[in-house]
Amino acid sequence: LEKAHPHVGKIIMETWNFPGELKLVVSEYLNFGRDTGDSKADLVDIAQVAFLQSIARTDHPACRLDWTQIKSFSKLGIDPEIDVLEIEGVSDEVSAAQQMMSF
């Protein structure tokens, strides 16, 4: 499932006529060697960094990659060595959002 979901997601998004930028996110966010040659970040870069931050400090195989070599971090101006939840105030906001969503 882990390997198939980008392909399946792309098919679903094509069938439902999603915009090209969103289709690209689904099919490319796990492509950690991705280099568009552009210094400007796109939706794939945002999704890729968000995914990696969401699995930080887990046993997920992507945690064994050298995140300093993943261009999405530098394009977004984010230090791959810093956990975004450690940034002042972010952790509190995430906790508040989680509490609001728990039933």
MOPAC internal coordinates of N, CA, C and O (Angstrom, degrees):
PM7 1SCF
backbone

  N    0.0000 0     0.00 0     0.00 0    0    0    0
  C    1.4480 1     0.00 0     0.00 0    1    0    0
  C    1.5271 1   110.69 1     0.00 0    2    1    0
  O    1.2310 1   120.66 1   137.89 1    3    2    1
  N    1.3179 1   116.35 1   -42.11 1    3    2    1
  C    1.4694 1   120.99 1  -179.56 1    5    3    2
  C    1.5360 1   111.02 1   -56.63 1    6    5    3
  O    1.2310 1   120.35 1   139.03 1    7    6    5
  N    1.3306 1   116.93 1   -40.97 1    7    6    5
  C    1.4620 1   120.81 1  -178.03 1    9    7    6
  C    1.5254 1   112.47 1   -80.84 1   10    9    7
  O    1.2310 1   120.08 1   150.94 1   11   10    9
  N    1.3215 1   117.46 1   -29.06 1   11   10    9
  C    1.4666 1   120.90 1  -174.12 1   13   11   10
  C    1.5252 1   113.47 1   -86.66 1   14   13   11
  O    1.2310 1   119.50 1   155.35 1   15   14   13
  N    1.3197 1   118.57 1   -24.65 1   15   14   13
  C    1.4611 1   118.37 1  -170.98 1   17   15   14
  C    1.5270 1   114.93 1   -62.82 1   18   17   15
  O    1.2310 1   117.86 1   146.73 1   19   18   17
  N    1.3335 1   121.68 1   -33.27 1   19   18   17
  C    1.4644 1   118.05 1   175.72 1   21   19   18
  C    1.5382 1   112.28 1   -63.52 1   22   21   19
  O    1.2310 1   120.70 1   140.46 1   23   22   21
  N    1.3153 1   116.26 1   -39.54 1   23   22   21
  C    1.4657 1   120.68 1   179.74 1   25   23   22
  C    1.5319 1   110.78 1   -67.64 1   26   25   23
  O    1.2310 1   120.72 1   134.34 1   27   26   25
  N    1.3131 1   116.22 1   -45.66 1   27   26   25
  C    1.4641 1   120.83 1   178.84 1   29   27   26
  C    1.5276 1   110.36 1   -64.01 1   30   29   27
  O    1.2310 1   120.40 1   136.98 1   31   30   29
  N    1.3246 1   116.83 1   -43.02 1   31   30   29
  C    1.4606 1   121.01 1   178.24 1   33   31   30
  C    1.5178 1   111.95 1   -60.15 1   34   33   31
  O    1.2310 1   120.40 1   139.54 1   35   34   33
  N    1.3191 1   116.84 1   -40.46 1   35   34   33
  C    1.4713 1   120.74 1   178.86 1   37   35   34
  C    1.5259 1   110.54 1   -63.87 1   38   37   35
  O    1.2310 1   120.22 1   137.58 1   39   38   37
  N    1.3268 1   117.19 1   -42.42 1   39   38   37
  C    1.4684 1   120.89 1   178.67 1   41   39   38
  C    1.5253 1   110.55 1   -61.99 1   42   41   39
  O    1.2310 1   120.60 1   135.61 1   43   42   41
  N    1.3160 1   116.46 1   -44.39 1   43   42   41
  C    1.4715 1   120.31 1   179.53 1   45   43   42
  C    1.5254 1   110.06 1   -62.14 1   46   45   43
  O    1.2310 1   120.45 1   134.96 1   47   46   45
  N    1.3259 1   116.74 1   -45.04 1   47   46   45
  C    1.4617 1   119.68 1  -177.98 1   49   47   46
  C    1.5231 1   111.83 1   -67.13 1   50   49   47
  O    1.2310 1   120.21 1   145.78 1   51   50   49
  N    1.3240 1   117.20 1   -34.22 1   51   50   49
  C    1.4663 1   120.09 1   175.75 1   53   51   50
  C    1.5216 1   110.47 1   -67.59 1   54   53   51
  O    1.2310 1   120.47 1   136.99 1   55   54   53
  N    1.3302 1   116.71 1   -43.01 1   55   54   53
  C    1.4627 1   121.46 1   179.70 1   57   55   54
  C    1.5211 1   111.17 1   -61.66 1   58   57   55
  O    1.2310 1   120.36 1   142.06 1   59   58   57
  N    1.3139 1   116.92 1   -37.94 1   59   58   57
  C    1.4676 1   121.45 1  -178.41 1   61   59   58
  C    1.5247 1   112.67 1   -90.66 1   62   61   59
  O    1.2310 1   120.56 1  -172.76 1   63   62   61
  N    1.3344 1   116.54 1     7.24 1   63   62   61
  C    1.4756 1   122.87 1   176.30 1   65   63   62
  C    1.5341 1   114.54 1    57.90 1   66   65   63
  O    1.2310 1   120.87 1  -137.14 1   67   66   65
  N    1.3228 1   115.94 1    42.86 1   67   66   65
  C    1.4674 1   119.83 1   174.03 1   69   67   66
  C    1.5305 1   108.91 1   -69.04 1   70   69   67
  O    1.2310 1   119.96 1   -24.67 1   71   70   69
  N    1.3255 1   117.67 1   155.33 1   71   70   69
  C    1.4757 1   120.71 1   177.26 1   73   71   70
  C    1.5249 1   111.24 1   -60.97 1   74   73   71
  O    1.2310 1   120.96 1   -28.45 1   75   74   73
  N    1.3212 1   115.78 1   151.55 1   75   74   73
  C    1.4589 1   122.28 1  -178.03 1   77   75   74
  C    1.5123 1   114.15 1   -55.59 1   78   77   75
  O    1.2310 1   120.20 1   141.70 1   79   78   77
  N    1.3435 1   117.22 1   -38.30 1   79   78   77
  C    1.4726 1   120.14 1   179.81 1   81   79   78
  C    1.5221 1   111.61 1   -59.91 1   82   81   79
  O    1.2310 1   120.32 1   140.75 1   83   82   81
  N    1.3276 1   116.99 1   -39.25 1   83   82   81
  C    1.4684 1   120.15 1  -179.39 1   85   83   82
  C    1.5155 1   111.26 1   -74.67 1   86   85   83
  O    1.2310 1   120.21 1   143.66 1   87   86   85
  N    1.3237 1   117.20 1   -36.34 1   87   86   85
  C    1.4727 1   119.84 1   176.64 1   89   87   86
  C    1.5198 1   109.94 1   -60.96 1   90   89   87
  O    1.2310 1   121.14 1   140.67 1   91   90   89
  N    1.3161 1   115.43 1   -39.33 1   91   90   89
  C    1.4628 1   120.20 1  -179.72 1   93   91   90
  C    1.5292 1   111.70 1   -63.73 1   94   93   91
  O    1.2310 1   120.24 1   143.14 1   95   94   93
  N    1.3126 1   117.15 1   -36.86 1   95   94   93
  C    1.4675 1   120.98 1   179.17 1   97   95   94
  C    1.5189 1   110.05 1   -58.96 1   98   97   95
  O    1.2310 1   120.69 1   131.50 1   99   98   97
  N    1.3257 1   116.28 1   -48.50 1   99   98   97
  C    1.4644 1   121.20 1  -176.76 1  101   99   98
  C    1.5215 1   111.48 1   -62.67 1  102  101   99
  O    1.2310 1   120.27 1   140.23 1  103  102  101
  N    1.3129 1   117.09 1   -39.77 1  103  102  101
  C    1.4621 1   119.35 1  -175.24 1  105  103  102
  C    1.5248 1   113.90 1   -87.42 1  106  105  103
  O    1.2310 1   119.49 1   162.32 1  107  106  105
  N    1.3409 1   118.58 1   -17.68 1  107  106  105
  C    1.4658 1   120.52 1  -172.35 1  109  107  106
  C    1.5232 1   116.43 1  -116.28 1  110  109  107
  O    1.2310 1   119.33 1   170.19 1  111  110  109
  N    1.3291 1   118.89 1    -9.81 1  111  110  109
  C    1.4700 1   117.98 1  -172.42 1  113  111  110
  C    1.5296 1   112.79 1   -66.17 1  114  113  111
  O    1.2310 1   119.49 1   161.62 1  115  114  113
  N    1.3089 1   118.58 1   -18.38 1  115  114  113
  C    1.4692 1   120.85 1   176.93 1  117  115  114
  C    1.5285 1   112.55 1   -96.02 1  118  117  115
  O    1.2310 1   120.24 1  -177.49 1  119  118  117
  N    1.3195 1   117.16 1     2.51 1  119  118  117
  C    1.4574 1   122.15 1   178.10 1  121  119  118
  C    1.5271 1   108.23 1   -86.47 1  122  121  119
  O    1.2310 1   120.81 1   -93.28 1  123  122  121
  N    1.3172 1   116.05 1    86.72 1  123  122  121
  C    1.4599 1   121.58 1  -172.62 1  125  123  122
  C    1.5254 1   113.50 1   -74.90 1  126  125  123
  O    1.2310 1   120.01 1   170.32 1  127  126  125
  N    1.3275 1   117.59 1    -9.68 1  127  126  125
  C    1.4597 1   121.42 1   174.64 1  129  127  126
  C    1.5190 1   111.76 1   -96.79 1  130  129  127
  O    1.2310 1   120.45 1  -171.93 1  131  130  129
  N    1.3088 1   116.74 1     8.07 1  131  130  129
  C    1.4663 1   122.73 1  -176.37 1  133  131  130
  C    1.5269 1   110.72 1   -61.09 1  134  133  131
  O    1.2310 1   121.37 1   -50.19 1  135  134  133
  N    1.3405 1   114.98 1   129.81 1  135  134  133
  C    1.4630 1   121.12 1   177.11 1  137  135  134
  C    1.5169 1   107.52 1  -142.26 1  138  137  135
  O    1.2310 1   120.70 1   -74.40 1  139  138  137
  N    1.3118 1   116.27 1   105.60 1  139  138  137
  C    1.4633 1   121.11 1  -179.09 1  141  139  138
  C    1.5158 1   111.64 1   -79.39 1  142  141  139
  O    1.2310 1   120.01 1   168.09 1  143  142  141
  N    1.3314 1   117.59 1   -11.91 1  143  142  141
  C    1.4488 1   121.48 1  -176.34 1  145  143  142
  C    1.5178 1   112.48 1    80.63 1  146  145  143
  O    1.2310 1   120.72 1   179.20 1  147  146  145
  N    1.3114 1   116.22 1    -0.80 1  147  146  145
  C    1.4646 1   122.46 1   179.63 1  149  147  146
  C    1.5246 1   108.30 1  -104.60 1  150  149  147
  O    1.2310 1   120.65 1   -40.84 1  151  150  149
  N    1.3243 1   116.36 1   139.16 1  151  150  149
  C    1.4701 1   118.98 1   178.85 1  153  151  150
  C    1.5226 1   111.80 1   -84.44 1  154  153  151
  O    1.2310 1   120.30 1   171.26 1  155  154  153
  N    1.3200 1   117.03 1    -8.74 1  155  154  153
  C    1.4616 1   121.28 1  -179.97 1  157  155  154
  C    1.5299 1   109.67 1   -85.15 1  158  157  155
  O    1.2310 1   120.62 1   -48.02 1  159  158  157
  N    1.3295 1   116.41 1   131.98 1  159  158  157
  C    1.4658 1   122.01 1  -179.97 1  161  159  158
  C    1.5342 1   109.95 1   -72.61 1  162  161  159
  O    1.2310 1   121.54 1   -29.91 1  163  162  161
  N    1.3281 1   114.66 1   150.09 1  163  162  161
  C    1.4572 1   120.21 1   174.93 1  165  163  162
  C    1.5311 1   109.11 1  -126.96 1  166  165  163
  O    1.2310 1   120.71 1     5.69 1  167  166  165
  N    1.3159 1   116.25 1  -174.31 1  167  166  165
  C    1.4647 1   120.37 1  -178.01 1  169  167  166
  C    1.5225 1   112.41 1   -62.14 1  170  169  167
  O    1.2310 1   120.00 1   146.90 1  171  170  169
  N    1.3199 1   117.60 1   -33.10 1  171  170  169
  C    1.4672 1   120.47 1   178.45 1  173  171  170
  C    1.5251 1   109.71 1   -63.82 1  174  173  171
  O    1.2310 1   120.47 1   137.72 1  175  174  173
  N    1.3183 1   116.70 1   -42.28 1  175  174  173
  C    1.4710 1   120.30 1   179.22 1  177  175  174
  C    1.5279 1   110.71 1   -61.25 1  178  177  175
  O    1.2310 1   120.48 1   136.73 1  179  178  177
  N    1.3137 1   116.68 1   -43.27 1  179  178  177
  C    1.4685 1   120.72 1   179.35 1  181  179  178
  C    1.5224 1   110.75 1   -62.98 1  182  181  179
  O    1.2310 1   120.49 1   132.82 1  183  182  181
  N    1.3344 1   116.67 1   -47.18 1  183  182  181
  C    1.4701 1   121.05 1  -179.55 1  185  183  182
  C    1.5231 1   110.88 1   -64.01 1  186  185  183
  O    1.2310 1   120.46 1   141.16 1  187  186  185
  N    1.3232 1   116.72 1   -38.84 1  187  186  185
  C    1.4657 1   120.44 1  -178.51 1  189  187  186
  C    1.5256 1   111.25 1   -65.19 1  190  189  187
  O    1.2310 1   120.27 1   133.14 1  191  190  189
  N    1.3134 1   117.09 1   -46.86 1  191  190  189
  C    1.4656 1   120.22 1   179.59 1  193  191  190
  C    1.5306 1   110.09 1   -66.49 1  194  193  191
  O    1.2310 1   120.29 1   139.22 1  195  194  193
  N    1.3251 1   117.06 1   -40.78 1  195  194  193
  C    1.4703 1   120.11 1   178.56 1  197  195  194
  C    1.5262 1   110.37 1   -61.42 1  198  197  195
  O    1.2310 1   120.34 1   137.24 1  199  198  197
  N    1.3301 1   116.96 1   -42.76 1  199  198  197
  C    1.4636 1   120.18 1   178.67 1  201  199  198
  C    1.5236 1   110.38 1   -62.12 1  202  201  199
  O    1.2310 1   120.40 1   131.30 1  203  202  201
  N    1.3255 1   116.85 1   -48.70 1  203  202  201
  C    1.4649 1   119.83 1  -178.12 1  205  203  202
  C    1.5246 1   111.26 1   -62.56 1  206  205  203
  O    1.2310 1   120.15 1   139.53 1  207  206  205
  N    1.3150 1   117.32 1   -40.47 1  207  206  205
  C    1.4555 1   119.83 1   177.81 1  209  207  206
  C    1.5299 1   110.95 1   -65.00 1  210  209  207
  O    1.2310 1   120.62 1   147.43 1  211  210  209
  N    1.3380 1   116.42 1   -32.57 1  211  210  209
  C    1.4685 1   119.19 1  -178.87 1  213  211  210
  C    1.5182 1   112.94 1   -71.19 1  214  213  211
  O    1.2310 1   120.46 1   157.11 1  215  214  213
  N    1.3372 1   116.73 1   -22.89 1  215  214  213
  C    1.4698 1   119.93 1  -179.95 1  217  215  214
  C    1.5225 1   112.66 1  -104.26 1  218  217  215
  O    1.2310 1   120.51 1  -178.26 1  219  218  217
  N    1.3267 1   116.64 1     1.74 1  219  218  217
  C    1.4697 1   120.51 1  -178.47 1  221  219  218
  C    1.5241 1   110.32 1   -52.97 1  222  221  219
  O    1.2310 1   121.75 1   -38.62 1  223  222  221
  N    1.3261 1   114.26 1   141.38 1  223  222  221
  C    1.4785 1   122.38 1   178.83 1  225  223  222
  C    1.5266 1   112.91 1    63.62 1  226  225  223
  O    1.2310 1   120.15 1  -151.50 1  227  226  225
  N    1.3363 1   117.31 1    28.50 1  227  226  225
  C    1.4613 1   121.07 1   173.21 1  229  227  226
  C    1.5230 1   107.40 1  -114.98 1  230  229  227
  O    1.2310 1   120.65 1     2.74 1  231  230  229
  N    1.3166 1   116.37 1  -177.26 1  231  230  229
  C    1.4666 1   120.08 1   177.86 1  233  231  230
  C    1.5286 1   111.65 1   -95.55 1  234  233  231
  O    1.2310 1   120.00 1  -163.62 1  235  234  233
  N    1.3180 1   117.61 1    16.38 1  235  234  233
  C    1.4719 1   121.51 1   178.08 1  237  235  234
  C    1.5299 1   108.78 1   -61.23 1  238  237  235
  O    1.2310 1   119.74 1   -40.89 1  239  238  237
  N    1.3403 1   118.09 1   139.11 1  239  238  237
  C    1.4761 1   120.62 1  -178.94 1  241  239  238
  C    1.5296 1   113.91 1   -56.06 1  242  241  239
  O    1.2310 1   119.44 1   148.47 1  243  242  241
  N    1.3179 1   118.68 1   -31.53 1  243  242  241
  C    1.4700 1   120.73 1  -179.61 1  245  243  242
  C    1.5248 1   112.22 1   -67.04 1  246  245  243
  O    1.2310 1   120.14 1   162.93 1  247  246  245
  N    1.3136 1   117.33 1   -17.07 1  247  246  245
  C    1.4694 1   120.67 1   176.52 1  249  247  246
  C    1.5200 1   111.64 1   -72.73 1  250  249  247
  O    1.2310 1   120.32 1   164.35 1  251  250  249
  N    1.3154 1   117.00 1   -15.65 1  251  250  249
  C    1.4624 1   120.57 1   179.22 1  253  251  250
  C    1.5347 1   111.96 1   -87.71 1  254  253  251
  O    1.2310 1   120.28 1   174.63 1  255  254  253
  N    1.3370 1   117.08 1    -5.37 1  255  254  253
  C    1.4573 1   121.10 1   178.08 1  257  255  254
  C    1.5217 1   109.91 1   -75.69 1  258  257  255
  O    1.2310 1   120.68 1   -21.82 1  259  258  257
  N    1.3252 1   116.30 1   158.18 1  259  258  257
  C    1.4607 1   121.25 1   173.54 1  261  259  258
  C    1.5267 1   107.42 1   -85.44 1  262  261  259
  O    1.2310 1   120.80 1   -81.28 1  263  262  261
  N    1.3238 1   116.08 1    98.72 1  263  262  261
  C    1.4615 1   121.05 1  -174.81 1  265  263  262
  C    1.5185 1   112.20 1   -64.78 1  266  265  263
  O    1.2310 1   119.64 1   160.59 1  267  266  265
  N    1.3314 1   118.29 1   -19.41 1  267  266  265
  C    1.4633 1   119.84 1   178.27 1  269  267  266
  C    1.5268 1   110.96 1   -68.59 1  270  269  267
  O    1.2310 1   120.25 1   163.78 1  271  270  269
  N    1.3222 1   117.12 1   -16.22 1  271  270  269
  C    1.4603 1   121.42 1   179.67 1  273  271  270
  C    1.5316 1   112.53 1   -94.54 1  274  273  271
  O    1.2310 1   119.97 1   177.11 1  275  274  273
  N    1.3140 1   117.67 1    -2.89 1  275  274  273
  C    1.4629 1   122.16 1  -179.45 1  277  275  274
  C    1.5254 1   107.71 1   -89.20 1  278  277  275
  O    1.2310 1   120.85 1   -65.50 1  279  278  277
  N    1.3227 1   115.97 1   114.50 1  279  278  277
  C    1.4634 1   122.33 1  -171.28 1  281  279  278
  C    1.5266 1   113.98 1   -63.54 1  282  281  279
  O    1.2310 1   119.89 1   154.89 1  283  282  281
  N    1.3179 1   117.82 1   -25.11 1  283  282  281
  C    1.4623 1   120.62 1  -178.33 1  285  283  282
  C    1.5267 1   111.66 1   -57.79 1  286  285  283
  O    1.2310 1   120.01 1   143.20 1  287  286  285
  N    1.3242 1   117.59 1   -36.80 1  287  286  285
  C    1.4628 1   120.64 1   179.89 1  289  287  286
  C    1.5265 1   110.80 1   -62.62 1  290  289  287
  O    1.2310 1   120.39 1   131.09 1  291  290  289
  N    1.3230 1   116.86 1   -48.91 1  291  290  289
  C    1.4703 1   118.78 1  -178.12 1  293  291  290
  C    1.5206 1   111.45 1   -68.83 1  294  293  291
  O    1.2310 1   119.81 1   145.28 1  295  294  293
  N    1.3283 1   117.97 1   -34.72 1  295  294  293
  C    1.4620 1   120.31 1   178.06 1  297  295  294
  C    1.5270 1   111.55 1   -63.65 1  298  297  295
  O    1.2310 1   120.63 1   148.41 1  299  298  297
  N    1.3191 1   116.40 1   -31.59 1  299  298  297
  C    1.4623 1   121.14 1   179.21 1  301  299  298
  C    1.5333 1   112.76 1   -91.84 1  302  301  299
  O    1.2310 1   120.67 1   174.77 1  303  302  301
  N    1.3361 1   116.33 1    -5.23 1  303  302  301
  C    1.4549 1   120.00 1  -179.52 1  305  303  302
  C    1.5105 1   113.22 1    71.20 1  306  305  303
  O    1.2310 1   120.96 1  -148.94 1  307  306  305
  N    1.3399 1   115.78 1    31.06 1  307  306  305
  C    1.4683 1   121.53 1  -179.28 1  309  307  306
  C    1.5233 1   109.53 1  -111.09 1  310  309  307
  O    1.2310 1   120.92 1   -49.03 1  311  310  309
  N    1.3028 1   115.86 1   130.97 1  311  310  309
  C    1.4578 1   121.16 1   177.40 1  313  311  310
  C    1.5284 1   108.37 1   -75.59 1  314  313  311
  O    1.2310 1   119.60 1   -60.94 1  315  314  313
  N    1.3398 1   118.37 1   119.06 1  315  314  313
  C    1.4631 1   120.64 1  -178.37 1  317  315  314
  C    1.5250 1   113.82 1   -65.75 1  318  317  315
  O    1.2310 1   120.30 1   166.28 1  319  318  317
  N    1.3183 1   117.03 1   -13.72 1  319  318  317
  C    1.4586 1   120.80 1  -179.98 1  321  319  318
  C    1.5291 1   112.04 1   -83.84 1  322  321  319
  O    1.2310 1   120.19 1   169.63 1  323  322  321
  N    1.3348 1   117.25 1   -10.37 1  323  322  321
  C    1.4665 1   121.24 1  -177.54 1  325  323  322
  C    1.5140 1   109.75 1  -105.40 1  326  325  323
  O    1.2310 1   121.01 1   -50.40 1  327  326  325
  N    1.3083 1   115.67 1   129.60 1  327  326  325
  C    1.4601 1   121.72 1   175.03 1  329  327  326
  C    1.5236 1   106.96 1   -77.93 1  330  329  327
  O    1.2310 1   119.95 1   -58.28 1  331  330  329
  N    1.3369 1   117.71 1   121.72 1  331  330  329
  C    1.4680 1   119.67 1  -175.73 1  333  331  330
  C    1.5171 1   112.23 1   -59.46 1  334  333  331
  O    1.2310 1   119.59 1   154.80 1  335  334  333
  N    1.3232 1   118.40 1   -25.20 1  335  334  333
  C    1.4528 1   119.83 1   177.64 1  337  335  334
  C    1.5220 1   112.47 1   -71.19 1  338  337  335
  O    1.2310 1   120.57 1   165.83 1  339  338  337
  N    1.3332 1   116.51 1   -14.17 1  339  338  337
  C    1.4538 1   120.60 1   177.42 1  341  339  338
  C    1.5196 1   111.65 1   -84.69 1  342  341  339
  O    1.2310 1   119.72 1   167.51 1  343  342  341
  N    1.3280 1   118.14 1   -12.49 1  343  342  341
  C    1.4523 1   121.20 1   179.42 1  345  343  342
  C    1.5324 1   107.86 1   -67.33 1  346  345  343
  O    1.2310 1   120.93 1   -45.25 1  347  346  345
  N    1.3131 1   115.82 1   134.75 1  347  346  345
  C    1.4618 1   121.31 1  -173.70 1  349  347  346
  C    1.5287 1   112.17 1   -51.55 1  350  349  347
  O    1.2310 1   120.83 1   -53.64 1  351  350  349
  N    1.3180 1   116.03 1   126.36 1  351  350  349
  C    1.4555 1   122.17 1   176.23 1  353  351  350
  C    1.5166 1   115.02 1    90.70 1  354  353  351
  O    1.2310 1   119.60 1   152.42 1  355  354  353
  N    1.3068 1   118.38 1   -27.58 1  355  354  353
  C    1.4548 1   120.61 1  -176.61 1  357  355  354
  C    1.5216 1   111.09 1   -65.10 1  358  357  355
  O    1.2310 1   120.41 1   135.35 1  359  358  357
  N    1.3214 1   116.82 1   -44.65 1  359  358  357
  C    1.4507 1   121.05 1  -179.19 1  361  359  358
  C    1.5252 1   111.42 1   -59.59 1  362  361  359
  O    1.2310 1   120.66 1   139.13 1  363  362  361
  N    1.3282 1   116.35 1   -40.87 1  363  362  361
  C    1.4718 1   120.51 1   178.57 1  365  363  362
  C    1.5223 1   111.17 1   -63.76 1  366  365  363
  O    1.2310 1   120.54 1   139.43 1  367  366  365
  N    1.3348 1   116.57 1   -40.57 1  367  366  365
  C    1.4646 1   120.61 1   179.56 1  369  367  366
  C    1.5223 1   111.36 1   -66.36 1  370  369  367
  O    1.2310 1   120.23 1   139.86 1  371  370  369
  N    1.3318 1   117.16 1   -40.14 1  371  370  369
  C    1.4569 1   121.22 1   178.32 1  373  371  370
  C    1.5220 1   109.70 1   -64.26 1  374  373  371
  O    1.2310 1   120.48 1   135.59 1  375  374  373
  N    1.3238 1   116.69 1   -44.41 1  375  374  373
  C    1.4691 1   120.55 1   178.94 1  377  375  374
  C    1.5288 1   111.48 1   -61.09 1  378  377  375
  O    1.2310 1   120.60 1   137.47 1  379  378  377
  N    1.3212 1   116.46 1   -42.53 1  379  378  377
  C    1.4695 1   120.59 1   179.23 1  381  379  378
  C    1.5349 1   110.69 1   -63.69 1  382  381  379
  O    1.2310 1   120.43 1   138.26 1  383  382  381
  N    1.3161 1   116.79 1   -41.74 1  383  382  381
  C    1.4680 1   120.87 1   179.28 1  385  383  382
  C    1.5343 1   110.60 1   -64.88 1  386  385  383
  O    1.2310 1   120.70 1   139.17 1  387  386  385
  N    1.3407 1   116.28 1   -40.83 1  387  386  385
  C    1.4629 1   119.76 1   179.04 1  389  387  386
  C    1.5160 1   110.81 1   -64.54 1  390  389  387
  O    1.2310 1   119.80 1   139.85 1  391  390  389
  N    1.3232 1   117.99 1   -40.15 1  391  390  389
  C    1.4548 1   121.39 1   179.04 1  393  391  390
  C    1.5314 1   111.25 1   -64.95 1  394  393  391
  O    1.2310 1   120.44 1   142.01 1  395  394  393
  N    1.3231 1   116.76 1   -37.99 1  395  394  393
  C    1.4547 1   120.56 1   179.40 1  397  395  394
  C    1.5253 1   111.85 1   -66.17 1  398  397  395
  O    1.2310 1   120.72 1   149.91 1  399  398  397
  N    1.3347 1   116.22 1   -30.09 1  399  398  397
  C    1.4616 1   120.48 1  -176.46 1  401  399  398
  C    1.5250 1   113.32 1   -90.03 1  402  401  399
  O    1.2310 1   120.02 1   165.90 1  403  402  401
  N    1.3097 1   117.56 1   -14.10 1  403  402  401
  C    1.4624 1   118.55 1  -179.08 1  405  403  402
  C    1.5356 1   109.58 1   -79.82 1  406  405  403
  O    1.2310 1   121.76 1   -43.49 1  407  406  405
  N    1.3023 1   114.24 1   136.51 1  407  406  405
  C    1.4660 1   120.52 1  -176.11 1  409  407  406
  C    1.5052 1   111.49 1  -103.52 1  410  409  407
  O    1.2310 1   120.10 1   180.00 1  411  410  409

